[in-house]
Amino acid sequence: MADASEEARDKGVGVFTALGQMVTRAVRIAGYSIIITTTGLRHATRAWVRRRQVLNQMLICGVYSIPVAMLVAAFTGMVLVLQVGHLLENWSLQHQIGAVVAASMCREMGPIWVGVILAARVGSAMAAELGTMRVSEEVDALEVMSIDPADFLVMPRLIALALVAPVLTVYANLIGILGGAVVAYYQIGVSYHTYFEWARRTLTNRDMLGGVLIKAPVFGLLIATVGCAMGLSVKPSDGAEGVGQATRKSVVIALVFLLIFNYLLTTIIRQL
């Protein structure tokens, strides 16, 4: 009986120890993320000096992400019409499907889907790239040469994602609404004029600008922050396994924070 109780106590201690270590790592990563973000934004005045790095990151993050973002946005609008349009037919309100799709894309679907795509495609790549640089001691070499990694590595990525996320969101909103219009015409029987007229009636400046000028830049900064923080937190001794773990964690953490910040920003926008 004594051995059983000691074994149970040891297991309990082990669980609390693991939980404490997990919380400690989370707090450490959160603090490190805040530090590199504030440091990187402090160097934003040097964006023109680092314009080559900024433009290169904008090309990688923005231009190369356009095909995926447009494809996802188009099918999002099409699926919205199929799901909601047939439901509205039960109340003979299918002519208002344009209002539903336009509001859904501009308020929520456009910004959040662009954020998910950037987190999966760009944020993970940032974590892998910076993690590899940390393992190969390239970041240490920059520090030896008196080059601040926050200025040379973090700041261009923060600026680039903050700039390209709103542009991608605008394209995603437009493509999603257009894709929904095509399906509404051929599947629901709603004319293009009626579709876009209801979309125009429904959308307000708050709807169109809230997702583009508020949500999208915040999501971009959030994704870049998580990707850079997870990549630079890798230790040289972690090796390839540490890089893989940082890449996986960057996607998970970014997606979780996207959902949390989406709720908070939606609450703020509705009160404006």
PADO-393128 format. One line per field, with one value per residue (C-alpha): residue number from 1; residue in three letters; x, z, y. Coordinates in nm, 4 decimals. Layout:
k: [NUM/...]
r: [ala/...]
c1: [X/...]
c3: [Z/...]
c2: [Y/...]
***
This chain:
k: [1/2/3/4/5/6/7/8/9/10/11/12/13/14/15/16/17/18/19/20/21/22/23/24/25/26/27/28/29/30/31/32/33/34/35/36/37/38/39/40/41/42/43/44/45/46/47/48/49/50/51/52/53/54/55/56/57/58/59/60/61/62/63/64/65/66/67/68/69/70/71/72/73/74/75/76/77/78/79/80/81/82/83/84/85/86/87/88/89/90/91/92/93/94/95/96/97/98/99/100/101/102/103/104/105/106/107/108/109/110/111/112/113/114/115/116/117/118/119/120/121/122/123/124/125/126/127/128/129/130/131/132/133/134/135/136/137/138/139/140/141/142/143/144/145/146/147/148/149/150/151/152/153/154/155/156/157/158/159/160/161/162/163/164/165/166/167/168/169/170/171/172/173/174/175/176/177/178/179/180/181/182/183/184/185/186/187/188/189/190/191/192/193/194/195/196/197/198/199/200/201/202/203/204/205/206/207/208/209/210/211/212/213/214/215/216/217/218/219/220/221/222/223/224/225/226/227/228/229/230/231/232/233/234/235/236/237/238/239/240/241/242/243/244/245/246/247/248/249/250/251/252/253/254/255/256/257/258/259/260/261/262/263/264/265/266/267/268/269/270/271/272]
r: [met/ala/asp/ala/ser/glu/glu/ala/arg/asp/lys/gly/val/gly/val/phe/thr/ala/leu/gly/gln/met/val/thr/arg/ala/val/arg/ile/ala/gly/tyr/ser/ile/ile/ile/thr/thr/thr/gly/leu/arg/his/ala/thr/arg/ala/trp/val/arg/arg/arg/gln/val/leu/asn/gln/met/leu/ile/cys/gly/val/tyr/ser/ile/pro/val/ala/met/leu/val/ala/ala/phe/thr/gly/met/val/leu/val/leu/gln/val/gly/his/leu/leu/glu/asn/trp/ser/leu/gln/his/gln/ile/gly/ala/val/val/ala/ala/ser/met/cys/arg/glu/met/gly/pro/ile/trp/val/gly/val/ile/leu/ala/ala/arg/val/gly/ser/ala/met/ala/ala/glu/leu/gly/thr/met/arg/val/ser/glu/glu/val/asp/ala/leu/glu/val/met/ser/ile/asp/pro/ala/asp/phe/leu/val/met/pro/arg/leu/ile/ala/leu/ala/leu/val/ala/pro/val/leu/thr/val/tyr/ala/asn/leu/ile/gly/ile/leu/gly/gly/ala/val/val/ala/tyr/tyr/gln/ile/gly/val/ser/tyr/his/thr/tyr/phe/glu/trp/ala/arg/arg/thr/leu/thr/asn/arg/asp/met/leu/gly/gly/val/leu/ile/lys/ala/pro/val/phe/gly/leu/leu/ile/ala/thr/val/gly/cys/ala/met/gly/leu/ser/val/lys/pro/ser/asp/gly/ala/glu/gly/val/gly/gln/ala/thr/arg/lys/ser/val/val/ile/ala/leu/val/phe/leu/leu/ile/phe/asn/tyr/leu/leu/thr/thr/ile/ile/arg/gln/leu]
c1: [0.0000/0.2845/0.4535/0.1264/0.0681/0.4249/0.3890/0.0621/0.2236/0.5209/0.2856/0.0981/0.4224/0.5283/0.2048/0.2369/0.6045/0.5199/0.2382/0.4672/0.7318/0.4718/0.3435/0.6986/0.7852/0.4658/0.5367/0.8966/0.7961/0.5254/0.7729/1.0297/0.7665/0.6758/1.0416/1.1301/0.8071/0.8639/1.2306/1.1463/0.8812/1.1265/1.3501/1.0579/1.2061/1.4865/1.2466/1.3734/1.7318/1.6223/1.3902/1.5519/1.4748/1.1251/1.0448/1.1818/0.9608/0.6612/0.7256/0.7507/0.4622/0.2269/0.2757/0.3479/0.0426/-0.2031/-0.2955/-0.3797/-0.5657/-0.7735/-0.8602/-0.9685/-1.1668/-1.3483/-1.4613/-1.5533/-1.7968/-1.9300/-1.9909/-2.1599/-2.4067/-2.4777/-2.5326/-2.7184/-2.8893/-3.0905/-3.1803/-3.3091/-3.5230/-3.7414/-3.8523/-3.8338/-3.5401/-3.2808/-3.2557/-3.0764/-2.7923/-2.5603/-2.5981/-2.5080/-2.1995/-2.0694/-2.1114/-1.9601/-1.6561/-1.5757/-1.6442/-1.5050/-1.4231/-1.1861/-0.9541/-0.9569/-0.8923/-0.6056/-0.4672/-0.4930/-0.3191/-0.0399/0.0040/0.0299/0.2395/0.4428/0.4545/0.5801/0.8406/0.9646/0.9979/1.1826/1.4147/1.5075/1.5306/1.7757/1.9765/1.9847/2.0993/2.3697/2.4764/2.4132/2.2199/2.5190/2.7393/2.5137/2.5459/2.9246/2.9205/2.7159/2.4035/2.0879/1.8788/1.5640/1.6615/1.7941/1.5608/1.2497/1.1626/1.1407/0.9090/0.6845/0.6558/0.6044/0.3224/0.1532/0.1467/0.0566/-0.2158/-0.4612/-0.3941/-0.4563/-0.7715/-0.9095/-0.8470/-0.9967/-1.3115/-1.3569/-1.2914/-1.5175/-1.8048/-1.7542/-1.7374/-2.0579/-2.2232/-2.1489/-2.2944/-2.5934/-2.6728/-2.6397/-2.7487/-2.9945/-3.1274/-3.0392/-2.9412/-2.6092/-2.7838/-2.9896/-2.6907/-2.4624/-2.7418/-2.8057/-2.4323/-2.4066/-2.7013/-2.5592/-2.1944/-2.0928/-1.7598/-1.7145/-1.7625/-1.5220/-1.2532/-1.2747/-1.1445/-0.8918/-0.7470/-0.7852/-0.8021/-0.5647/-0.2646/-0.3052/-0.3209/-0.0116/0.1860/0.0651/0.1715/0.5118/0.5656/0.4860/0.6942/0.9985/0.9716/0.9442/1.2292/1.4679/1.3832/1.5454/1.8788/2.1802/2.1808/1.8206/1.9229/1.6815/1.4282/1.4072/1.3487/1.0647/0.9045/0.9311/0.7699/0.4807/0.4253/0.4306/0.1333/-0.0683/-0.0008/-0.0702/-0.4040/-0.5138/-0.4231/-0.5920/-0.9213/-0.8774/-0.7829/-1.0562/-1.3152/-1.1583/-1.1249/-1.4801/-1.6057/-1.4052/-1.5150/-1.8825/-1.8509/-1.6932]
c3: [0.0000/0.0841/-0.2492/-0.4356/-0.2577/-0.3233/-0.6899/-0.7156/-0.5428/-0.7805/-1.0798/-0.9418/-0.8888/-1.2418/-1.3884/-1.2006/-1.2988/-1.6669/-1.6415/-1.4726/-1.7399/-2.0132/-1.8541/-1.8044/-2.1705/-2.2838/-2.0707/-2.1886/-2.5553/-2.5023/-2.3396/-2.6116/-2.8787/-2.7233/-2.7017/-3.0626/-3.1877/-3.0034/-3.1028/-3.4660/-3.4790/-3.3188/-3.6202/-3.8593/-3.9251/-4.1042/-4.3430/-4.6305/-4.5509/-4.5496/-4.8475/-5.0432/-4.7652/-4.7199/-5.0914/-5.1044/-4.8137/-4.9744/-5.2886/-5.0940/-4.8565/-5.0900/-5.4581/-5.4150/-5.1891/-5.4392/-5.6256/-5.3076/-5.1535/-5.4680/-5.5014/-5.1386/-5.1554/-5.4744/-5.3377/-5.0045/-5.1780/-5.3930/-5.0966/-4.9034/-5.1889/-5.2125/-4.8402/-4.7588/-5.0942/-5.0868/-4.7241/-4.8158/-5.0879/-4.8151/-4.7280/-5.0861/-4.9858/-5.2269/-5.3965/-5.0811/-5.1091/-5.2350/-4.9038/-4.7076/-4.9138/-4.9268/-4.5534/-4.4677/-4.6919/-4.5930/-4.2216/-4.1411/-4.4135/-4.6181/-4.3375/-4.1460/-4.4507/-4.5620/-4.2094/-4.2123/-4.5504/-4.4412/-4.1126/-4.2894/-4.5823/-4.4632/-4.0854/-4.0946/-4.3571/-4.1376/-3.8383/-4.0434/-4.2073/-3.8901/-3.6947/-3.9500/-3.9288/-3.5513/-3.5690/-3.8247/-3.6033/-3.8757/-3.6275/-3.3927/-3.6845/-3.7424/-3.3774/-3.3971/-3.6925/-3.4771/-3.6897/-3.4812/-3.5856/-3.4955/-3.7518/-4.0246/-3.9902/-3.7910/-3.9009/-4.2785/-4.2125/-3.9805/-4.2274/-4.5262/-4.3721/-4.2298/-4.5830/-4.7943/-4.5672/-4.6384/-5.0145/-5.0142/-4.8092/-5.0671/-5.3473/-5.1420/-5.0707/-5.4379/-5.5664/-5.3018/-5.3917/-5.7659/-5.7185/-5.5198/-5.7949/-6.0567/-5.8448/-5.7462/-6.1129/-6.2323/-5.9201/-5.7387/-6.0315/-5.8923/-6.1561/-6.1355/-6.1010/-5.8030/-5.6420/-5.6585/-5.5720/-5.2420/-5.1813/-5.2332/-5.0008/-4.7223/-4.7166/-4.5181/-4.4828/-4.1493/-4.3113/-4.5964/-4.4045/-4.0726/-4.2132/-4.4470/-4.2341/-3.8868/-3.8935/-4.1816/-4.0577/-3.7052/-3.8379/-4.0496/-3.7545/-3.5390/-3.7900/-3.8463/-3.4714/-3.4001/-3.6926/-3.6035/-3.2311/-3.2772/-3.5273/-3.3210/-3.0027/-3.1467/-2.9856/-3.1899/-2.9912/-3.0935/-3.4461/-3.7224/-3.4740/-3.2995/-3.6308/-3.7108/-3.3711/-3.4038/-3.7475/-3.6247/-3.3148/-3.5133/-3.7233/-3.4242/-3.2112/-3.4989/-3.5787/-3.2152/-3.1784/-3.5087/-3.3728/-3.0411/-3.1988/-3.4598/-3.1820/-2.9989/-3.3126/-3.4231/-3.0866/-3.1238/-3.4850/-3.3994/-3.1374/-3.3746]
c2: [0.0000/0.2368/0.1678/0.2315/0.5605/0.6731/0.5822/0.7775/1.0754/1.0625/1.0567/1.3562/1.5451/1.4542/1.5905/1.9190/1.9437/1.8949/2.1480/2.3991/2.3527/2.4015/2.7229/2.8479/2.7857/2.9574/3.2651/3.2757/3.2550/3.5195/3.7556/3.6928/3.7576/4.0916/4.1896/4.1117/4.2731/4.5990/4.5954/4.5252/4.7983/5.0383/4.9820/5.0513/5.3959/5.2128/5.0399/5.2518/5.1495/4.7839/4.8334/4.5520/4.3028/4.4478/4.4220/4.0686/3.9656/4.1353/3.9319/3.6062/3.6757/3.8584/3.7860/3.4160/3.3789/3.5301/3.2065/3.0151/3.3081/3.3646/2.9964/2.9666/3.2920/3.1918/2.8576/3.0161/3.2510/2.9683/2.7403/3.0212/3.0664/2.6944/2.6538/2.9744/3.0319/2.7113/2.7827/3.1282/2.9731/2.8236/3.1806/3.3143/3.5358/3.3960/3.7364/3.8619/3.6119/3.8866/4.0671/3.7542/3.6715/4.0302/4.0823/3.7439/3.7903/4.1483/4.1143/3.7709/3.5213/3.7344/3.8514/3.5234/3.3040/3.5269/3.5021/3.1232/3.1026/3.3352/3.1492/2.8136/2.9273/3.2263/3.2004/2.8431/2.9358/3.2208/2.9908/2.7281/2.9814/3.1668/2.8421/2.7044/3.0252/2.9907/2.6269/2.7085/3.0036/3.2607/3.4747/3.4668/3.5738/3.8757/3.9742/3.9367/4.1798/4.4246/4.3713/4.3591/4.0522/4.2471/4.5104/4.2820/3.9811/4.0686/4.4233/4.3517/4.0579/4.2579/4.5459/4.3163/4.1131/4.4223/4.5694/4.2665/4.1242/4.4116/4.3868/4.0127/4.0674/4.3129/4.0633/3.7791/3.9811/4.0679/3.7168/3.5625/3.7942/3.7344/3.3585/3.3708/3.5772/3.3108/3.0304/3.2451/3.3036/2.9447/2.7520/2.9792/3.1788/3.5222/3.7778/3.9572/4.2930/4.1767/4.0057/4.3088/4.5512/4.3717/4.3528/4.7288/4.7972/4.5837/4.6834/4.9882/5.1645/4.9919/4.6521/4.7171/4.9041/4.7213/4.3941/4.5561/4.8357/4.6875/4.3097/4.2371/4.4437/4.3072/3.9519/4.0153/4.1494/3.8615/3.5947/3.7555/3.7901/3.4256/3.2988/3.5091/3.4366/3.0612/3.0565/3.2672/3.0762/2.7628/2.6818/2.5664/2.2426/2.1637/2.0717/1.9800/1.8417/2.1774/2.3533/2.1130/2.1655/2.5434/2.5306/2.3159/2.5279/2.8512/2.7388/2.6149/2.9222/3.1612/2.9974/3.0050/3.3716/3.4530/3.3247/3.5054/3.8369/3.8012/3.7930/4.0880/4.3002/4.2164/4.3424/4.6638/4.7244/4.6789/4.9535/5.2058]
***
